[in-house]
Amino acid sequence: MRHILTLFDLSVDEIRDIFRIAAEQKTLFSQGNRPALLPGRVMGLLFEKPSLRTRVSFETAMAHLGGSSLFLGKDVGWGTRESMKDFAGVLSQYVDVIVCRSRDHDQIADLARHSDCPVINGLSSISHPCQALSDLFTLNEIRGSLSGATLSYVGDGNNVARSLAVACGKLGVCIKIATPEAYALEDRFLEHLRQEIPELEIFVMQDPLAAVEDADVVYTDVWASMGQESEMEARRHNFKDYQINAALMAAAPANACFLHCLPAHRGHEVTDEVMDGPQNRVVQQAANRMHVQKGILAWLLGG
């Protein structure tokens, strides 16, 4: 039994297997075919945070694969009514896989520790593995290959940035990360990243113009994530030079595309002219969440 809590949990070959299944399923989907690879399987979703893409893409993916899903609200008593050991031990007798979206990564890790079925991290405070897999899958579609690719991330050194760094390192993509100094990726994480992936090509800087100069994709996320609303005004000030706008995109190669994990705060981290411009690939990126979730579920449960 395997869990996917961060992308450190997957080998390069396993990621490629997930991508292969996702690409096959996307092709079949475009032809109107939805093979029931997981008939009778049940997925449980435990979500503390609101979700459009993660929830709908996982539920739809499981339905297309012939299974079903249960969206579990506060009434099940997760983390409140009984110990995590008792909760996870019982829930994992009823469902075949659990997707968990939590504010606290340790809570997901604790759930996995006591679960008798696979647990997938649908987002936590430190990691967003399914998002990063979809992002690299999308970049591969756009370029036709990940070989020699450069991903430039501009913004907050958050859970998405961490997961992108791991995904890029595993798949041989150069990543450049530009953040204000106070919001950079932690030294402890970078040291662990380099230990786990010695061949990693990563450049950490504060200059967004330098970060995008040879980018195949320019990527950003919101400046204040869920739970950081009280920091919004301070962050708007501190990130004002990190907005993805026409001037910044002009500093990148003409064929560079723009990606955003969404939801986007237009006028903050990205302008309308970029979101509505020809370099924008966010709808393709979001659509691929469903296909990659199929790859993840089929790989975990299908044998």
Backbone bond lengths (Angstrom), bond angles and torsions (degrees), N, CA, C in turn:
res aa  C-N    CA-C-N  psi(-1)  N-CA   C-N-CA  omega(-1)  CA-C   N-CA-C  phi
1 M - - - 1.469 - - 1.515 109.68 -
2 R 1.330 115.97 136.93 1.452 121.39 -177.68 1.522 110.64 -122.54
3 H 1.329 115.42 148.09 1.453 122.51 171.11 1.525 108.19 -114.87
4 I 1.326 116.81 154.21 1.466 121.52 171.79 1.520 106.80 -122.03
5 L 1.323 115.70 92.37 1.463 121.14 179.63 1.524 111.01 -99.34
6 T 1.327 116.46 -36.82 1.462 122.89 170.03 1.521 106.74 -140.63
7 L 1.313 116.98 171.92 1.463 119.64 -179.86 1.524 112.31 -77.21
8 F 1.327 117.51 -7.20 1.456 119.55 170.20 1.528 110.58 -65.47
9 D 1.338 116.75 -18.09 1.464 121.18 -178.37 1.530 112.96 -78.29
10 L 1.321 117.69 -9.34 1.464 121.62 -176.65 1.521 110.80 -116.71
11 S 1.319 115.82 140.65 1.460 120.30 173.50 1.528 109.55 -83.75
12 V 1.317 115.39 168.48 1.470 120.20 177.60 1.528 110.18 -59.37
13 D 1.323 117.06 -45.82 1.463 120.15 -178.93 1.526 111.38 -63.41
14 E 1.333 117.31 -36.83 1.460 119.96 179.06 1.523 111.37 -67.50
15 I 1.325 117.44 -38.84 1.465 120.37 175.92 1.525 109.55 -62.71
16 R 1.314 116.78 -42.66 1.465 119.97 179.47 1.523 111.42 -65.03
17 D 1.329 117.38 -35.05 1.464 120.15 175.21 1.528 110.42 -63.29
18 I 1.328 117.31 -44.00 1.468 121.53 177.88 1.521 110.14 -60.91
19 F 1.321 117.33 -43.13 1.468 121.09 178.97 1.520 111.21 -64.52
20 R 1.338 116.77 -39.02 1.467 120.00 179.58 1.526 110.54 -62.92
21 I 1.330 116.28 -46.00 1.460 119.56 178.69 1.524 110.40 -63.34
22 A 1.334 116.48 -42.94 1.470 120.67 -179.60 1.525 111.10 -60.69
23 A 1.331 116.50 -43.68 1.470 120.07 -179.82 1.527 110.76 -65.15
24 E 1.334 117.08 -40.95 1.466 120.50 177.56 1.522 110.73 -62.29
25 Q 1.329 116.16 -44.80 1.459 120.20 -179.23 1.529 111.57 -66.85
26 K 1.331 117.15 -36.01 1.469 119.89 178.64 1.526 110.74 -66.09
27 T 1.323 116.63 -41.07 1.469 120.16 177.62 1.522 110.70 -62.85
28 L 1.321 116.71 -46.29 1.465 120.42 179.33 1.535 110.88 -63.20
29 F 1.321 116.46 -40.01 1.466 121.00 178.82 1.525 110.89 -60.81
30 S 1.336 116.28 -40.67 1.470 120.37 179.77 1.520 111.71 -66.20
31 Q 1.335 116.15 -20.66 1.471 121.64 178.31 1.524 112.47 -94.63
32 G 1.323 115.72 3.26 1.457 120.66 179.53 1.512 114.28 86.30
33 N 1.335 117.09 13.13 1.462 121.41 -178.63 1.525 110.90 -105.89
34 R 1.318 116.45 137.02 1.459 122.33 178.96 1.525 108.64 -133.24
35 P 1.326 117.91 79.57 1.468 120.92 -175.38 1.529 111.82 -60.66
36 A 1.316 116.14 132.93 1.467 121.64 -179.24 1.525 109.20 -84.79
37 L 1.331 115.56 80.37 1.457 120.76 -177.53 1.522 112.81 -77.05
38 L 1.336 117.16 -21.44 1.470 120.72 -174.99 1.536 111.05 -128.11
39 P 1.323 118.05 55.53 1.472 119.59 -178.27 1.522 111.86 -62.37
40 G 1.307 115.89 135.12 1.455 121.29 177.02 1.510 115.50 79.44
41 R 1.341 117.99 -6.43 1.459 119.73 179.70 1.529 109.73 -75.20
42 V 1.327 116.02 147.32 1.468 121.80 -177.55 1.526 109.12 -123.72
43 M 1.323 115.70 132.49 1.455 122.72 178.45 1.523 109.31 -111.83
44 G 1.320 117.10 131.23 1.453 121.84 173.85 1.513 110.34 -102.46
45 L 1.336 117.06 136.00 1.466 121.72 179.85 1.521 109.66 -116.36
46 L 1.320 116.19 119.49 1.463 123.37 176.50 1.523 107.85 -110.43
47 F 1.328 116.63 107.16 1.467 120.34 -174.44 1.522 110.90 -123.05
48 E 1.335 116.10 117.64 1.463 120.82 171.89 1.522 111.34 -85.74
49 K 1.336 116.81 -27.51 1.460 121.58 -175.59 1.526 110.60 -108.38
50 P 1.342 117.32 150.56 1.464 120.50 176.18 1.529 110.73 -59.23
51 S 1.322 116.21 154.63 1.455 119.51 -178.12 1.518 110.81 -157.53
52 L 1.320 116.81 136.58 1.461 122.42 167.57 1.522 108.53 -106.41
53 R 1.343 116.62 -65.74 1.455 121.85 -171.94 1.533 112.86 -65.54
54 T 1.334 117.25 -48.19 1.462 118.96 -175.86 1.521 111.17 -65.06
55 R 1.335 116.76 -48.29 1.460 119.08 -178.03 1.526 111.75 -64.75
56 V 1.327 116.84 -52.17 1.466 119.70 -173.55 1.529 110.94 -68.22
57 S 1.320 117.01 -38.65 1.468 118.70 -178.95 1.529 110.92 -66.32
58 F 1.329 117.77 -39.64 1.467 119.72 178.55 1.529 111.22 -69.64
59 E 1.341 116.98 -44.83 1.468 118.84 -179.49 1.527 111.00 -63.69
60 T 1.314 117.10 -42.84 1.459 120.70 179.79 1.526 110.93 -66.89
61 A 1.319 116.24 -41.87 1.461 120.11 178.91 1.524 111.07 -58.57
62 M 1.330 117.06 -46.34 1.456 120.00 -179.32 1.529 111.49 -65.73
63 A 1.333 116.74 -38.02 1.468 119.92 177.34 1.525 110.90 -63.16
64 H 1.341 117.10 -44.17 1.463 120.66 178.65 1.528 111.31 -62.18
65 L 1.335 116.40 -32.69 1.462 120.75 -177.99 1.529 112.66 -82.87
66 G 1.333 116.56 1.84 1.456 120.70 175.32 1.511 114.99 94.68
67 G 1.331 117.14 3.28 1.454 121.03 179.38 1.515 111.77 -101.65
68 S 1.320 115.15 -167.26 1.465 120.31 179.22 1.521 108.87 -138.98
69 S 1.339 115.64 169.99 1.456 119.33 -177.56 1.514 110.31 -140.48
70 L 1.337 115.03 155.66 1.454 122.91 178.16 1.524 108.02 -126.09
71 F 1.328 116.58 119.18 1.465 119.77 175.18 1.520 107.17 -89.41
72 L 1.327 116.31 114.87 1.455 122.15 -169.89 1.520 110.44 -101.35
73 G 1.323 116.58 116.80 1.452 122.06 -177.56 1.514 112.57 -89.74
74 K 1.325 115.05 -167.03 1.461 121.01 -177.41 1.523 112.37 -63.92
75 D 1.324 116.64 -21.76 1.463 119.30 -176.25 1.524 113.25 -65.21
76 V 1.350 118.29 -17.94 1.465 118.79 178.58 1.527 111.69 -78.56
77 G 1.333 116.23 -10.98 1.458 119.49 173.75 1.510 115.74 79.11
78 W 1.329 116.61 26.13 1.462 120.12 -179.24 1.530 110.54 -60.46
79 G 1.334 115.49 119.43 1.448 121.28 175.88 1.511 115.73 76.15
80 T 1.340 117.92 4.66 1.469 119.66 -176.91 1.524 113.03 -128.43
81 R 1.312 118.10 -42.57 1.461 120.74 -169.72 1.522 113.72 -90.21
82 E 1.317 115.73 -23.67 1.468 119.78 -178.45 1.518 108.92 -154.44
83 S 1.292 116.52 170.70 1.463 120.36 -178.41 1.527 110.24 -65.18
84 M 1.332 116.00 155.31 1.454 120.07 177.41 1.523 110.60 -62.89
85 K 1.314 117.26 -34.68 1.464 120.14 178.99 1.518 110.77 -60.96
86 D 1.332 116.65 -45.57 1.461 120.01 -179.82 1.524 110.80 -69.50
87 F 1.339 116.26 -43.72 1.462 121.06 -177.78 1.530 110.84 -61.28
88 A 1.332 116.27 -53.91 1.463 120.28 -177.22 1.524 111.46 -65.52
89 G 1.335 116.24 -38.14 1.454 119.26 -179.62 1.513 112.54 -61.93
90 V 1.342 116.42 -38.99 1.465 120.27 179.89 1.526 111.44 -76.80
91 L 1.344 117.16 -49.74 1.468 120.26 -177.26 1.518 111.17 -56.23
92 S 1.318 116.67 -40.61 1.466 119.55 -176.28 1.532 113.27 -73.87
93 Q 1.333 117.30 -3.27 1.469 120.32 170.21 1.528 110.91 -84.54
94 Y 1.338 116.57 -19.69 1.467 120.82 -175.47 1.525 113.16 -97.66
95 V 1.328 117.40 -31.38 1.460 121.09 -174.44 1.518 109.87 -118.14
96 D 1.329 115.65 162.39 1.461 121.41 -178.13 1.515 113.01 -94.14
97 V 1.332 117.18 -21.19 1.462 122.22 -179.38 1.523 107.71 -156.77
98 I 1.325 116.26 147.02 1.463 122.12 177.91 1.514 108.69 -120.89
99 V 1.341 116.38 129.79 1.463 121.92 171.46 1.525 106.64 -106.84
100 C 1.316 116.26 124.26 1.458 120.71 -173.74 1.521 110.45 -122.37
101 R 1.328 115.74 132.01 1.469 122.59 178.90 1.528 106.49 -123.52
102 S 1.340 115.94 107.54 1.460 120.19 -169.30 1.522 111.50 -133.59
103 R 1.321 115.49 151.53 1.464 120.55 174.62 1.523 111.22 -69.07
104 D 1.304 116.91 -31.56 1.456 122.72 -173.29 1.525 110.08 -111.72
105 H 1.327 116.95 115.34 1.461 119.98 -178.52 1.521 111.38 -61.62
106 D 1.324 116.87 -35.24 1.464 119.96 -179.26 1.529 111.34 -61.18
107 Q 1.337 116.47 -29.50 1.460 119.60 179.30 1.530 110.81 -67.93
108 I 1.327 116.53 -38.79 1.468 120.11 176.45 1.528 110.22 -67.10
109 A 1.325 116.02 -41.98 1.460 119.73 179.15 1.531 110.87 -62.14
110 D 1.331 116.43 -38.70 1.462 120.85 178.60 1.524 110.65 -67.18
111 L 1.336 116.13 -40.63 1.462 120.72 176.21 1.523 110.49 -58.30
112 A 1.343 116.56 -47.01 1.460 120.92 -179.02 1.524 111.38 -64.23
113 R 1.314 116.02 -36.96 1.460 121.03 -178.09 1.532 112.10 -59.53
114 H 1.330 116.08 -32.55 1.464 120.26 -175.22 1.537 113.03 -107.94
115 S 1.328 116.85 5.84 1.461 120.35 -176.16 1.518 111.60 -93.15
116 D 1.315 115.82 142.73 1.459 121.82 175.55 1.525 112.09 -96.37
117 C 1.340 117.51 7.75 1.466 121.58 174.76 1.523 108.24 -132.78
118 P 1.335 118.28 163.28 1.458 120.34 -178.79 1.529 112.23 -61.51
119 V 1.322 115.24 143.48 1.464 122.90 175.36 1.529 107.97 -117.51
120 I 1.336 115.73 131.08 1.463 122.68 178.56 1.525 108.00 -112.89
121 N 1.310 116.19 130.36 1.458 121.21 175.90 1.533 109.06 -77.84
122 G 1.346 115.45 111.78 1.456 120.46 177.55 1.509 113.19 -88.14
123 L 1.306 118.06 -4.24 1.465 127.71 173.87 1.517 107.01 153.32
124 S 1.321 114.87 134.77 1.459 120.17 173.86 1.515 108.64 -142.82
125 S 1.315 115.90 -179.01 1.455 120.61 -177.34 1.517 112.84 -63.74
126 I 1.331 117.82 -25.44 1.464 118.68 -176.70 1.520 114.47 -115.29
127 S 1.329 118.21 -10.56 1.465 118.43 -172.13 1.526 112.05 -151.13
128 H 1.345 114.85 146.44 1.468 121.64 174.11 1.530 106.91 -138.68
129 P 1.333 117.30 69.05 1.464 120.60 -170.31 1.517 115.27 -63.15
130 C 1.332 117.91 -39.21 1.472 119.97 -177.71 1.526 110.78 -66.63
131 Q 1.330 116.91 -35.28 1.460 120.94 177.33 1.524 110.25 -63.29
132 A 1.328 116.73 -48.01 1.459 119.96 -177.28 1.531 111.73 -65.15
133 L 1.331 117.12 -36.09 1.464 119.07 175.95 1.525 110.36 -61.56
134 S 1.324 117.15 -44.51 1.468 120.46 178.91 1.526 111.36 -63.78
135 D 1.318 116.52 -36.29 1.464 120.44 -179.41 1.526 111.51 -64.60
136 L 1.336 116.33 -44.81 1.468 119.41 179.62 1.522 111.30 -72.09
137 F 1.317 117.46 -32.94 1.467 121.47 173.34 1.526 109.66 -60.86
138 T 1.327 116.91 -42.71 1.466 121.79 179.08 1.516 111.26 -66.29
139 L 1.322 117.38 -43.73 1.462 120.70 178.70 1.522 110.49 -60.61
140 N 1.328 117.26 -39.65 1.456 120.77 177.70 1.529 111.19 -63.25
141 E 1.331 116.25 -40.09 1.472 120.12 176.68 1.527 110.93 -61.64
142 I 1.320 116.43 -45.39 1.460 121.42 -175.21 1.527 111.14 -65.52
143 R 1.337 116.79 -43.53 1.461 120.69 -174.99 1.527 112.59 -91.46
144 G 1.328 116.60 -22.56 1.458 119.62 -173.92 1.516 112.57 88.44
145 S 1.325 116.84 -11.26 1.460 122.76 179.37 1.525 108.44 -166.95
146 L 1.319 116.26 153.28 1.462 120.70 174.29 1.526 111.75 -94.80
147 S 1.312 116.87 -8.50 1.455 120.88 -178.92 1.527 110.80 -62.16
148 G 1.316 116.90 125.25 1.458 121.57 178.06 1.513 114.95 77.20
149 A 1.328 117.50 7.55 1.473 120.40 -176.30 1.527 110.98 -79.60
150 T 1.341 114.61 152.72 1.463 121.77 175.65 1.522 108.96 -128.85
151 L 1.329 115.87 125.47 1.461 122.16 175.90 1.525 107.99 -108.12
152 S 1.324 116.50 126.67 1.463 121.63 179.97 1.523 109.13 -111.67
153 Y 1.313 115.35 116.20 1.466 121.95 179.76 1.521 108.38 -103.67
154 V 1.343 115.85 128.25 1.461 121.80 -178.00 1.528 108.41 -125.27
155 G 1.330 117.24 119.68 1.462 118.78 178.68 1.506 112.57 144.82
156 D 1.323 116.63 -138.55 1.449 123.47 -174.18 1.532 110.99 -84.38
157 G 1.329 116.78 136.09 1.458 120.55 176.37 1.521 110.77 -79.49
158 N 1.311 116.60 72.51 1.463 122.40 -169.80 1.529 111.64 -108.33
159 N 1.344 116.26 -161.33 1.462 121.24 -178.44 1.532 112.27 -62.53
160 V 1.325 116.72 -36.71 1.468 119.83 178.91 1.526 110.28 -67.35
161 A 1.318 117.25 -44.05 1.465 120.97 179.03 1.527 110.67 -60.83
162 R 1.329 117.18 -42.03 1.468 120.04 178.62 1.526 111.08 -61.45
163 S 1.327 116.19 -47.24 1.465 119.55 -177.60 1.520 111.58 -66.73
164 L 1.317 117.95 -36.92 1.463 121.08 176.11 1.522 110.72 -63.04
165 A 1.335 116.33 -40.01 1.464 119.57 179.51 1.520 110.73 -61.75
166 V 1.327 117.53 -42.74 1.464 120.73 179.10 1.531 110.27 -66.60
167 A 1.333 116.53 -46.16 1.464 120.14 -178.74 1.522 111.22 -61.77
168 C 1.322 116.86 -44.20 1.463 119.87 179.53 1.529 110.78 -63.50
169 G 1.338 116.47 -42.67 1.455 119.35 178.90 1.511 112.39 -61.63
170 K 1.323 116.83 -42.87 1.466 120.63 -179.11 1.524 112.16 -65.59
171 L 1.339 116.44 -34.04 1.463 120.54 -172.78 1.523 113.31 -104.43
172 G 1.328 116.76 9.88 1.460 120.00 173.09 1.513 114.99 75.66
173 V 1.321 117.24 26.22 1.463 121.70 178.36 1.524 108.51 -99.81
174 C 1.316 116.80 131.87 1.464 121.16 174.72 1.530 108.89 -70.89
175 I 1.318 117.09 133.42 1.462 120.23 177.87 1.518 109.69 -123.45
176 K 1.318 114.97 134.09 1.464 122.37 175.33 1.525 107.52 -118.45
177 I 1.318 116.18 127.59 1.456 121.21 -174.97 1.521 108.93 -121.62
178 A 1.337 115.83 117.56 1.463 121.63 178.64 1.521 109.19 -111.73
179 T 1.314 116.59 118.80 1.461 122.71 179.54 1.527 109.18 -138.48
180 P 1.334 118.28 156.75 1.461 118.83 166.10 1.529 108.76 -59.72
181 E 1.316 116.15 149.80 1.469 120.40 -173.76 1.527 112.53 -53.99
182 A 1.322 117.05 -40.88 1.466 120.86 -175.68 1.523 112.76 -72.31
183 Y 1.341 117.58 -11.87 1.462 121.35 -175.72 1.529 111.81 -117.83
184 A 1.322 116.86 19.01 1.461 121.40 -177.51 1.528 111.02 -74.40
185 L 1.327 115.82 161.64 1.465 120.75 173.41 1.530 109.63 -60.46
186 E 1.314 116.02 142.23 1.451 121.41 -175.62 1.532 110.74 -67.81
187 D 1.329 116.09 143.71 1.459 121.27 178.52 1.526 111.13 -58.19
188 R 1.330 116.27 -38.00 1.467 120.27 -179.04 1.525 110.66 -61.87
189 F 1.348 116.42 -42.03 1.465 120.01 178.43 1.522 110.26 -65.59
190 L 1.339 117.80 -44.29 1.462 121.09 -177.96 1.524 111.17 -63.81
191 E 1.327 116.72 -38.12 1.462 119.67 177.47 1.529 110.66 -64.28
192 H 1.328 116.66 -43.45 1.467 120.57 178.50 1.529 110.29 -64.28
193 L 1.317 116.36 -40.87 1.458 121.79 179.87 1.521 110.77 -59.96
194 R 1.320 117.01 -45.58 1.464 120.84 -178.74 1.525 111.60 -70.29
195 Q 1.315 117.14 -31.12 1.465 119.98 175.70 1.524 111.50 -67.99
196 E 1.324 116.16 -42.21 1.461 121.27 -177.90 1.525 112.09 -74.95
197 I 1.348 115.89 -33.43 1.472 120.44 -176.18 1.529 107.95 -130.62
198 P 1.320 117.88 78.42 1.471 120.85 -175.42 1.522 113.83 -58.71
199 E 1.325 116.64 -29.72 1.470 120.59 -177.96 1.521 112.83 -82.37
200 L 1.322 117.32 1.77 1.463 122.64 -178.82 1.527 111.84 -54.06
201 E 1.329 115.97 134.45 1.466 121.95 174.43 1.520 107.42 -111.48
202 I 1.331 116.48 98.72 1.462 122.18 -176.39 1.516 109.52 -132.20
203 F 1.317 115.65 138.22 1.456 122.22 177.50 1.526 107.70 -127.45
204 V 1.322 115.87 121.21 1.465 122.12 -178.53 1.517 107.90 -109.28
205 M 1.323 116.26 128.59 1.468 120.68 -173.25 1.512 110.25 -151.53
206 Q 1.337 115.44 177.27 1.456 121.39 176.99 1.520 112.56 -111.45
207 D 1.322 118.19 -12.46 1.466 122.63 -175.45 1.533 110.77 -92.68
208 P 1.339 119.48 108.16 1.471 120.18 -179.41 1.523 113.26 -66.23
209 L 1.319 117.94 -31.42 1.464 120.41 179.43 1.527 110.44 -64.70
210 A 1.325 116.34 -42.63 1.464 120.09 177.99 1.523 111.05 -66.36
211 A 1.316 116.85 -33.17 1.464 120.48 -177.71 1.515 112.56 -66.73
212 V 1.328 118.12 -33.44 1.470 120.57 -172.26 1.514 113.60 -98.36
213 E 1.312 119.26 -0.69 1.466 120.31 -168.95 1.526 113.71 -62.37
214 D 1.332 118.65 -27.18 1.469 119.56 177.72 1.536 110.70 -128.33
215 A 1.311 116.43 32.73 1.463 121.69 -174.55 1.525 112.69 -78.23
216 D 1.328 115.18 140.44 1.465 120.63 166.67 1.518 110.07 -86.57
217 V 1.325 115.34 -28.68 1.459 120.49 177.24 1.520 108.72 -141.86
218 V 1.320 115.74 135.42 1.460 122.43 172.85 1.522 106.67 -105.02
219 Y 1.315 116.86 125.47 1.458 122.31 -170.70 1.527 109.51 -126.15
220 T 1.323 116.27 141.67 1.458 120.05 172.51 1.516 110.40 -145.08
221 D 1.325 114.99 170.48 1.453 123.52 176.08 1.527 106.82 -138.37
222 V 1.316 116.57 172.29 1.468 120.31 179.17 1.523 109.98 -59.98
223 W 1.318 116.06 152.71 1.461 120.61 179.10 1.530 112.07 -77.74
224 A 1.319 116.78 -29.75 1.468 121.26 177.64 1.521 108.23 -127.60
225 S 1.315 116.82 112.87 1.453 121.66 -178.92 1.523 110.45 -80.14
226 M 1.332 116.14 172.97 1.455 120.83 177.67 1.532 109.78 -56.43
227 G 1.330 115.60 129.94 1.450 120.79 -176.52 1.517 113.26 97.52
228 Q 1.347 116.59 -9.30 1.464 120.93 179.74 1.525 112.03 -112.28
229 E 1.329 116.35 20.00 1.466 120.44 -175.29 1.533 112.16 -58.74
230 S 1.333 116.95 -34.07 1.463 119.98 -178.77 1.529 112.01 -67.38
231 E 1.335 117.01 -16.94 1.462 121.68 179.91 1.527 112.29 -95.43
232 M 1.328 117.46 2.93 1.457 120.68 -170.45 1.525 113.06 -55.54
233 E 1.319 117.93 -50.49 1.468 119.81 -175.80 1.521 111.25 -63.85
234 A 1.328 116.71 -43.05 1.462 119.53 178.48 1.525 110.90 -63.41
235 R 1.305 115.99 -41.44 1.458 119.57 -179.90 1.536 111.73 -68.05
236 R 1.301 117.87 -38.26 1.476 119.76 176.88 1.519 110.75 -58.41
237 H 1.317 116.26 -38.65 1.474 120.08 177.85 1.524 110.77 -69.90
238 N 1.324 116.80 -46.16 1.459 120.77 -174.45 1.522 113.38 -71.17
239 F 1.333 116.69 -25.21 1.467 120.70 -177.65 1.529 113.40 -103.25
240 K 1.310 117.87 8.12 1.472 119.79 -171.83 1.538 112.60 -59.29
241 D 1.319 117.98 -28.18 1.470 120.81 179.56 1.529 112.51 -87.89
242 Y 1.334 116.18 4.13 1.462 120.61 -176.64 1.530 111.84 -112.41
243 Q 1.301 116.58 16.08 1.465 120.63 178.50 1.531 110.41 -71.37
244 I 1.321 115.89 138.14 1.469 120.56 174.27 1.527 107.13 -85.85
245 N 1.309 116.03 105.96 1.460 122.46 -178.35 1.529 109.03 -131.96
246 A 1.316 116.06 -176.57 1.465 119.80 -176.46 1.519 111.66 -61.56
247 A 1.325 117.70 -37.59 1.464 120.89 -179.33 1.527 111.04 -64.78
248 L 1.343 116.79 -41.98 1.460 119.07 179.91 1.530 110.53 -69.26
249 M 1.335 117.66 -42.01 1.456 119.76 178.49 1.532 111.04 -63.95
250 A 1.333 117.06 -30.78 1.464 120.26 178.21 1.522 111.67 -67.98
251 A 1.327 116.74 -21.68 1.468 120.60 177.47 1.517 112.09 -80.17
252 A 1.322 116.52 -14.04 1.464 121.86 177.38 1.530 109.34 -90.86
253 P 1.324 118.71 164.83 1.469 120.33 175.01 1.526 111.22 -56.98
254 A 1.319 116.68 151.91 1.465 121.41 -175.02 1.525 112.57 -61.80
255 N 1.325 117.03 -27.92 1.470 119.79 -178.52 1.528 113.10 -93.52
256 A 1.317 117.69 7.99 1.470 120.10 178.34 1.523 109.88 -67.91
257 C 1.319 116.42 143.17 1.461 120.45 177.16 1.527 109.73 -106.72
258 F 1.311 115.13 167.19 1.464 121.39 -179.89 1.518 109.65 -115.82
259 L 1.342 116.19 132.69 1.457 122.32 177.15 1.532 110.01 -127.91
260 H 1.315 115.09 149.32 1.473 122.22 178.73 1.521 106.21 -150.17
261 C 1.342 117.33 133.83 1.463 119.28 -177.41 1.526 112.16 -71.94
262 L 1.315 118.83 -16.27 1.461 125.16 176.43 1.535 111.26 67.06
263 P 1.322 119.31 153.94 1.459 126.26 1.38 1.522 111.79 -71.75
264 A 1.329 116.39 148.56 1.462 122.23 179.91 1.523 110.31 -95.79
265 H 1.304 116.66 139.59 1.460 122.58 172.07 1.526 107.07 -99.20
266 R 1.307 115.02 89.72 1.465 120.22 -177.06 1.531 110.25 -60.76
267 G 1.317 114.90 136.56 1.459 120.39 -177.22 1.508 112.95 89.98
268 H 1.322 117.39 -10.11 1.458 121.59 175.01 1.533 107.97 -104.52
269 E 1.340 117.29 -94.32 1.463 119.27 -175.49 1.530 112.72 -75.51
270 V 1.335 117.40 -16.39 1.466 120.87 179.43 1.519 109.10 -148.67
271 T 1.317 115.81 146.22 1.461 120.89 -179.34 1.525 111.18 -93.75
272 D 1.324 115.00 162.97 1.464 120.28 177.22 1.524 111.39 -60.09
273 E 1.320 117.01 -37.20 1.471 119.43 -176.00 1.527 111.67 -64.14
274 V 1.329 117.46 -29.04 1.460 119.99 175.54 1.526 110.40 -82.98
275 M 1.339 116.69 -45.43 1.468 119.89 -179.78 1.526 112.23 -60.83
276 D 1.310 116.94 -32.32 1.466 120.87 -178.03 1.526 112.04 -103.42
277 G 1.328 116.96 6.88 1.455 121.05 -175.16 1.515 113.37 -89.34
278 P 1.330 116.77 174.83 1.471 122.08 -174.42 1.528 114.17 -71.47
279 Q 1.333 117.94 -17.43 1.464 120.10 -178.88 1.528 112.72 -87.22
280 N 1.319 116.75 -7.13 1.454 122.31 -176.68 1.532 111.35 -72.87
281 R 1.340 116.84 128.66 1.461 122.18 177.30 1.528 111.33 -126.51
282 V 1.327 117.40 25.46 1.469 119.39 -172.08 1.529 112.49 -70.67
283 V 1.326 118.75 -29.76 1.466 119.01 178.53 1.528 109.79 -70.34
284 Q 1.320 117.41 -43.61 1.467 120.79 174.75 1.528 110.03 -58.83
285 Q 1.307 115.86 -43.50 1.466 122.03 178.67 1.524 111.41 -60.10
286 A 1.330 116.51 -46.91 1.468 120.38 -179.68 1.526 111.28 -67.83
287 A 1.326 117.14 -39.37 1.466 120.32 178.68 1.521 111.23 -61.33
288 N 1.314 115.85 -35.11 1.465 119.61 -178.85 1.520 112.87 -69.07
289 R 1.340 117.53 -15.95 1.459 118.63 175.66 1.532 109.87 -55.90
290 M 1.335 117.34 -43.38 1.462 120.56 -178.23 1.523 111.59 -64.29
291 H 1.330 116.96 -43.65 1.457 119.85 -177.39 1.527 111.15 -68.42
292 V 1.329 116.56 -39.65 1.462 119.31 178.91 1.527 110.47 -70.65
293 Q 1.340 118.22 -35.34 1.473 119.01 174.73 1.531 110.32 -60.91
294 K 1.336 116.88 -37.16 1.470 119.35 175.05 1.524 110.17 -60.54
295 G 1.330 115.76 -43.22 1.454 119.37 178.48 1.518 112.14 -60.98
296 I 1.340 116.17 -42.75 1.460 120.68 -179.71 1.532 110.53 -64.54
297 L 1.330 116.64 -48.77 1.463 120.61 -177.36 1.531 111.27 -64.48
298 A 1.318 116.89 -45.70 1.470 119.91 -179.19 1.526 110.51 -64.96
299 W 1.335 116.79 -38.67 1.463 119.85 179.23 1.538 110.87 -66.70
300 L 1.331 117.03 -43.03 1.457 120.59 -178.62 1.530 112.61 -69.71
301 L 1.341 116.24 -40.88 1.465 120.91 -169.11 1.518 114.95 -107.66
302 G 1.322 116.32 -17.79 1.459 118.99 -170.94 1.501 116.14 -91.08
303 G 1.348 116.14 -13.44 1.468 118.19 -179.49 1.508 112.52 76.72
